[in-house]
Amino acid sequence: MDFTKLRVSRRTIGVAVALIGTVSLVIGAHAALNKRSLDAARALSEPTTSEQTGAIARASSRLALIIGNGHYPDAAAPLAQPINDARNLSATLRRNGFDVDVVEDATRDDMARAVERLKARIKPDSVVMLFFGGYGVQVGRESYMIPVDAAIWKEADVKRFGISVESVLDTMKEQGAKAKLVVLDASRRNPYERRFRSFSHGLAPISPPENTLVLTSATPGKVADDSKGNNSVLVSELLNNLTAQAGIESAFNKTRVAISRASEGDQVPAVSSSLLEDIKVGG
């Protein structure tokens, strides 16, 4: 018998067994590491307490579309306040559990896409808020939010390029929103008036569908001049009144009264309500 070959064969077998053992350990360790990584990912993605679950539920049921338009080519100068207003109001709403979509200096396509995004997120238990700051124009007893790329030379162009407030409210209603909230800081003297044949000051009256609350910066048919502050008078006062404990209708009405008194009646915001129950800002 060749003992040299036997020793070699035994040595080879020993090495092979050791290698197999090492490979098995590596595979086992890798599998364990993958499992721990997967468990960690699940832990991060899944709520661990009822408080977290409640926060997620509130966010999904409280939605806001915030639009601030300031740079209009047809205006003599940019509007500084709408974008500041949009950012500050968004921050306040987020702190109070709203899922906020903010659009600044929006074109018509930007605004249309934003409304579609809002539509896709609305559920039957949703409280939905629309804010628009910029130029608003009334045509045919409807109020239109004007995008920054609107080419408006006659009244018909407003319908063509603008986004009707009433159409957005209809979308909220069709999707089954629990409550619909609208804030329009758009009762400015618009730069298109001199091109129109008919009188179109301010916004048209908005008849709120069921369970709707609307706040505008001036009464229908009236205009409001911008202040010199970083925020508009309407949004400044609204932010003062939006507290976690306050009902939204109370906040809107306090805003209306405060501005009316401070301006000695020169600017009187309008509140229209068909709410069936008041909505808490922070609850």
C-alpha positions in Angstrom: 0.0 0.0 0.0 1.3 3.5 -0.9 1.1 5.3 2.5 2.2 8.6 1.0 -0.9 8.8 -1.2 -3.1 7.8 1.8 -1.6 10.6 3.9 -2.2 13.0 1.0 -5.8 11.9 0.5 -6.5 12.2 4.3 -4.9 15.7 4.3 -7.0 16.7 1.2 -10.2 15.5 2.8 -9.4 17.4 6.0 -8.8 20.6 4.1 -12.1 20.1 2.2 -14.0 19.5 5.4 -12.5 22.7 6.9 -13.4 24.7 3.8 -17.0 23.4 3.8 -17.3 24.3 7.5 -16.0 27.8 6.9 -18.4 28.3 3.9 -21.3 27.1 6.0 -20.4 29.5 8.8 -20.2 32.4 6.3 -23.6 31.5 4.7 -25.2 31.2 8.1 -23.8 34.6 9.3 -24.9 36.3 6.1 -28.4 34.9 6.5 -28.6 36.0 10.1 -27.4 39.5 9.1 -30.0 39.7 6.3 -32.7 38.6 8.8 -31.6 41.3 11.3 -31.6 43.9 8.5 -35.1 42.9 7.4 -36.4 43.0 10.9 -34.8 46.4 11.4 -36.5 47.7 8.2 -39.8 46.3 9.3 -39.4 48.0 12.7 -38.7 51.3 11.0 -41.7 51.0 8.6 -44.3 49.8 11.0 -45.7 51.9 13.9 -44.7 50.6 17.3 -47.2 52.5 19.4 -50.8 53.5 19.2 -49.6 57.1 19.3 -47.6 56.6 16.1 -50.6 54.9 14.5 -52.8 57.8 15.5 -50.4 60.4 14.0 -50.3 58.5 10.7 -54.1 58.3 10.6 -54.5 62.0 11.3 -52.1 62.9 8.6 -53.9 60.8 6.0 -57.3 62.4 6.9 -56.2 66.0 7.1 -55.1 67.4 3.7 -54.1 70.8 2.4 -53.3 72.2 -1.0 -51.4 75.5 -0.6 -50.8 77.7 -3.6 -48.8 81.0 -3.5 -48.4 82.9 -6.8 -46.3 86.1 -6.8 -44.6 86.6 -10.1 -47.1 87.6 -12.8 -45.6 89.0 -16.0 -48.6 91.3 -16.5 -48.3 92.9 -13.0 -46.3 96.1 -12.5 -44.3 94.3 -9.7 -44.2 90.9 -8.1 -46.5 90.1 -5.2 -44.2 89.4 -2.2 -46.7 88.2 0.2 -48.4 85.2 -1.4 -45.3 83.0 -1.3 -44.5 84.0 2.3 -48.1 83.3 3.2 -48.0 79.9 1.6 -44.9 78.9 3.5 -46.0 80.1 6.9 -49.5 78.7 6.6 -48.0 75.3 5.5 -45.7 75.2 8.5 -48.6 75.9 10.9 -50.9 73.3 9.2 -48.1 70.6 9.3 -47.6 71.2 13.0 -51.3 70.5 13.4 -51.3 67.2 11.6 -52.1 68.2 8.0 -50.5 66.5 5.0 -49.6 69.6 3.0 -48.8 70.0 -0.7 -47.3 73.4 -1.4 -47.0 75.0 -4.9 -45.3 78.3 -5.5 -45.5 80.5 -8.7 -47.7 77.8 -10.3 -48.5 77.6 -14.0 -51.8 76.4 -15.1 -50.4 72.9 -15.6 -48.8 73.0 -12.1 -52.2 74.0 -10.5 -54.1 71.3 -12.5 -51.6 68.6 -11.5 -51.8 69.8 -7.8 -55.6 69.5 -7.9 -55.3 66.0 -9.3 -52.8 65.0 -6.6 -55.3 66.3 -4.0 -58.1 64.4 -5.6 -56.2 61.1 -5.4 -55.5 61.6 -1.7 -59.0 62.5 -0.5 -60.9 59.8 1.5 -64.4 59.9 2.9 -63.2 61.0 6.3 -60.8 63.7 5.0 -60.8 67.3 6.2 -59.4 69.2 3.2 -58.2 72.7 3.0 -57.4 74.8 -0.1 -55.4 78.1 0.2 -54.7 80.4 -2.7 -52.8 83.6 -2.6 -52.3 85.7 -5.7 -54.7 87.2 -8.2 -58.3 86.1 -8.4 -60.8 87.1 -11.0 -64.6 86.7 -11.2 -66.3 85.9 -14.5 -69.8 84.6 -14.9 -70.4 84.6 -11.2 -67.5 82.2 -10.6 -64.2 82.9 -8.9 -61.0 81.9 -10.7 -57.5 81.4 -9.3 -55.0 82.8 -11.8 -51.8 81.0 -12.6 -48.6 82.9 -13.3 -48.5 81.9 -17.0 -52.0 83.1 -17.8 -52.3 85.1 -21.0 -55.5 87.1 -20.3 -56.8 89.7 -22.7 -60.5 89.2 -22.4 -63.0 87.6 -20.0 -63.0 84.3 -21.9 -59.3 83.9 -21.2 -60.0 83.8 -17.5 -62.0 80.6 -18.0 -59.5 79.2 -20.3 -56.4 79.8 -18.1 -57.8 80.1 -14.6 -58.8 77.3 -12.2 -62.3 77.7 -10.8 -62.6 77.6 -7.0 -66.0 76.1 -7.4 -64.6 73.3 -9.6 -62.1 72.4 -6.8 -64.9 72.4 -4.3 -66.9 70.1 -6.6 -63.9 67.7 -6.7 -63.7 67.6 -2.9 -67.4 66.9 -2.7 -67.3 64.2 -5.4 -64.4 62.4 -3.5 -66.5 62.4 -0.4 -64.4 64.8 1.8 -65.8 65.1 5.3 -65.2 68.8 5.5 -64.0 71.4 2.9 -62.1 74.5 4.0 -61.1 77.3 1.6 -59.0 80.4 2.2 -58.7 82.8 -0.7 -56.4 85.8 -0.3 -57.0 86.9 -3.9 -59.2 89.9 -3.7 -56.5 92.2 -5.2 -57.1 94.7 -8.0 -56.0 92.5 -10.9 -53.8 93.8 -13.8 -56.2 92.6 -16.4 -59.2 94.8 -15.6 -58.4 97.5 -18.1 -58.7 94.9 -20.8 -62.2 93.8 -19.9 -65.4 95.3 -21.1 -67.4 94.5 -18.0 -66.8 95.3 -14.3 -65.1 92.4 -12.5 -63.8 93.8 -9.2 -62.8 91.2 -6.6 -64.3 87.7 -6.3 -67.8 86.4 -6.9 -70.0 85.2 -4.0 -69.2 81.5 -3.3 -72.1 79.4 -2.3 -70.5 76.6 -0.1 -71.7 73.1 -0.7 -72.6 71.0 2.4 -70.1 71.0 5.2 -67.9 73.7 3.7 -66.2 76.8 5.2 -64.9 79.7 3.0 -62.8 82.7 4.0 -62.0 85.4 1.5 -59.9 88.5 2.1 -62.7 90.9 1.1 -66.4 90.8 0.6 -67.6 89.8 -2.9 -67.0 92.5 -5.5 -64.5 94.4 -3.3 -60.7 94.6 -3.5 -58.1 94.7 -0.7 -54.8 96.5 -0.9 -51.7 94.7 0.2 -50.0 95.8 3.4 -46.3 96.4 3.8 -45.6 93.4 6.0 -44.1 90.1 5.0 -47.5 88.4 5.2 -50.9 89.6 4.1 -53.3 91.0 6.7 -55.5 88.0 6.2 -52.9 85.4 6.7 -51.2 87.2 9.6 -54.4 87.4 11.5 -55.4 83.8 10.5 -52.1 82.5 11.9 -52.8 84.3 15.1 -56.1 82.5 15.5 -55.2 79.1 14.3 -54.5 77.3 17.6 -54.7 73.6 18.4 -57.6 74.2 20.8 -59.6 76.4 18.5 -62.4 75.4 16.1 -61.7 76.4 12.5 -65.0 78.3 12.1 -64.2 80.3 15.2 -60.7 81.0 13.9 -62.1 82.3 10.6 -64.7 84.5 12.3 -62.1 86.0 14.7 -59.9 86.8 11.7 -62.8 88.5 10.0 -63.7 90.6 13.0 -60.1 91.6 13.8 -59.4 92.8 10.3 -62.6 94.7 10.0 -61.9 96.5 13.3 -58.3 97.2 12.5 -59.1 98.7 9.1 -62.1 100.6 10.4 -64.3 98.8 7.9 -62.1 99.5 4.9 -61.4 95.7 4.5 -64.0 93.3 5.6 -63.2 89.6 4.9 -66.1 87.3 4.1 -66.9 84.0 5.8 -69.4 81.6 4.3 -70.3 78.4 6.2 -72.3 75.3 5.8 -70.4 73.3 8.3 -72.4 70.7 10.2 -69.9 70.6 13.0 -66.9 72.7 13.8 -63.4 71.3 13.0 -60.6 71.5 15.6 -57.4 72.8 14.1 -55.2 70.4 16.0 -57.5 67.5 16.5 
